[in-house]
Amino acid sequence: MLGGKPLASYAVDAVRACREITEIVLVVAPGDVERARRVFLPGEPRGGAKTERIVAGGDTRQHSVRAGLAEVNPDCDLVLVHDAARPFLTSDLVRCCLEAARQHGAVVAALPAADTVKEVEADGAVIASLDRTRLWLVQTPQVFRYRLLVEAHEVAARDGFVGTDDASLVERLGHQVHVVLGDFHNIKITWQDDIRQAERYLSRCERSMDSGAGLRSGIGCDAHRFETGRPLVLAGVRFPGETGLAGYSDADVVCHAICDALLGAAGVGDLGQHFPDGDPRYHGISSLSLVSRTAEMVRAAGWEIMNIDSVVIAESPRIADKVPDMRRALAGALGIGAERISVKGKTTEGMGFTGRREGIASQAVALLREKG
């Protein structure tokens, strides 16, 4: 347990927030399978685009990864392997690793060695001082093309080779592995003192939130008139049978309001500045992709997205049944948990352009926290 939650839950939540991930396989000790199912998959299966399951691991890390691979859809493109013992995984790091793996086929998160590293004999005698400019300390996640990783595990099992990570198995095949800059907070819980260090880090984050230090909020709004012949899209979710909205993109007023709220809170401009009408790159584009790009700009400016509160102002359609889908779609685009996102529907009791059913408006408030 860490901060009152199972250690694995932190990494699982980070992966759940990534819309690029479609399957999650949590590998646990054989005796923990049922308990893990109660904790991570209570009641009915989770909705949305992701499938999740719990499987039993083996005697070694390598056996456990292979057991997880056996449960993965063989038609998948990439497989990400992460140690649950690294609780402070971020969705940003996941995305960086996935993007690099699409290019190189095999990548690991890693940090350049900061200390002098020496090669030492068993009796403690120094053999050599190594060139630390060429040395990196490897973390997880590690991401590979699915068939490449399966082959690496099959060959290792045939040869009786045991590696300390999955990258070492891929390297044996002669496939080059590339590094992605990791995260200094992405520590691995190995010793008891690591738990204390992790608890102190969580405590600092909580104190920062409680004091309001390093927090910013922003507000955004948008409105579009109805236009026949166009699909209605709100928060990335289609409303079949409803009249759509006029606009250069898909006219998703919810996404547009959220983008402006985020950009305003981070102090990096507005929607029209970054995604102007008339730019052919944005003609007909899904506004969820604009939300994703906005989230990247916010993080690049040194901010974390803490929560989003949004309102859809319309006489019709009623959105209540679609709210869970809307929250999940936004969560995937923003890289945060759906529990941090609120979407509400309001009417104006027949007043104004929304009351006359001429269009739909949306307002959003975003809260950011300075990265620390």
Secondary structure, DSSP 8 states (H G I E B T S, - for coil): -BTTB-HHHHHHHHHHT-TT--EEEEEE-GGGHHHHHHHHS-SS---SS-EEEEEE--SSHHHHHHHHHTTS-TT-SEEEE--TT-TT--HHHHHHHHHHHHHHSEEEEEEE--S-EEEE-TTS-EEEEE-GGG-EEEEEEEEEEHHHHHHHHHHHHHHT---SSHHHHHHHTT---EEEE--TT-----SHHHHHHHHHHHHHHHHHHHHTTTEEEEEEEEEEEEETTS--EETTEE-TTS-EE--SS---HHHHHHHHHHHHHHTS--HHHHS-TT-GGGTT--HHHHHHHHHHHHHHTTEEEEEEEEEEE-SSS--GGGHHHHHHHHHHHHTS-GGGEEEEEE--TT-HHHHTTSEEEEEEEEEEEE--
